[in-house]
Amino acid sequence: MSAKPQSSLGRLLVLAERLRSPGKMAVAVIGGILAAAVFLGYMPAEESARVTRLRLDKAQKRADLGDALATLRSEHKLYTKLVPKGVSETEWTDYLQSGVGKCNVRLVLMEPKPSLTLGPCEALTWAIEVEGSYDSLCEYVRWLESGERLLRIDRVAVEALDKQLSMSLLVKGLVRK
């Protein structure tokens, strides 16, 4: 005997025959209602979870941006004192010359070079040549690096003279406009 494929109606009738007793029918109905509730409840819950994930990702990005902004603000406070606003080239020259006297070096040359505009700042440039002992030249470089103003030494060249050293520097200092 070969089994014939049953139609949908035939399968439904066989299922109804099996569920004829009230206990089996109650279990089937409760199971069907539970399956429908889970299926229908899962769909909106999944959508809600997706929306919540998107909101959480967006809030995390905002929090990260806020942290970065707070870090930038604290760093800005550190550098505000080092980058004076509206200081002229003459004031910067006086500042650089004050280090010459403090560090016991002799100023041979201090020549301003053309300045560069860097966003809201201006980079003032000087070619400086000083003479002195090794220790006094080191002290002058240390004074420049750790001074009250933000500057950069672009070039250093040291040359031995008779009993002392000569140092040529290219120094750039920042000023806010």
C-alpha positions, -999 to +999 in steps of 0.1 A: +000+000+000+013+033-009+004+063+011-014+089-009-005+125-003-033+141+017-049+173+008-051+202+033-087+194+041-078+158+047-051+167+071-074+191+089-100+164+093-074+139+107-062+166+132-098+173+143-103+136+149-072+134+171-083+164+192-118+151+198-114+147+236-119+179+256-085+176+274-065+174+241-086+202+226-079+224+256-041+218+254-042+225+216-062+258+221-040+270+249-009+261+229-022+280+199-032+311+219+003+310+236+021+307+202+000+335+187+007+357+218+044+350+216+046+357+179+024+388+180+042+401+211+077+394+197+073+415+166+066+448+184+092+440+211+119+434+184+111+467+168+111+485+201+145+469+209+159+481+176+147+516+182+161+516+217+195+503+203+195+532+178+187+557+206+214+542+228+240+544+200+231+580+194+233+589+231+267+571+234+280+592+204+268+624+221+284+613+254+317+606+236+315+640+219+308+657+252+338+640+268+360+651+239+347+687+242+354+687+279+390+675+272+394+702+246+381+729+270+405+718+297+435+718+273+424+752+259+426+766+295+462+753+298+473+770+265+454+802+268+480+816+292+508+805+268+493+821+237+487+858+245+462+878+226+472+909+206+509+909+216+530+928+191+563+917+176+581+943+197+567+927+229+578+893+218+612+906+210+615+921+245+604+888+260+631+869+240+657+894+250+648+891+287+659+855+286+693+866+272+699+886+304+686+858+327+707+831+312+741+849+309+745+846+271+755+874+248+731+883+220+748+886+186+718+887+163+680+889+167+663+894+134+625+891+128+614+871+099+580+872+080+551+859+101+527+832+091+489+832+097+477+799+113+439+800+117+431+823+146+468+827+155+499+843+140+533+827+141+560+853+147+595+842+136+630+853+147+665+843+137+685+845+170+722+840+175+737+839+210+772+832+224+782+817+257+793+787+276+777+753+270+758+755+303+745+790+296+733+781+261+716+750+276+700+773+302+687+796+275+672+768+255+655+755+287+642+790+294+627+792+259+611+757+262+596+763+296+588+800+295+556+819+299+548+817+262+542+790+236+570+789+211+588+763+190+625+761+181+626+751+145+664+750+140+694+749+162+730+751+151+759+752+175+794+762+165+826+762+185+844+796+188+877+803+205+867+797+242+830+796+239+801+784+217+778+802+193+743+790+188+719+800+160+682+794+165+651+798+144+623+805+169+585+807+162+561+821+188+523+820+187+500+850+192+462+850+190+449+877+167 
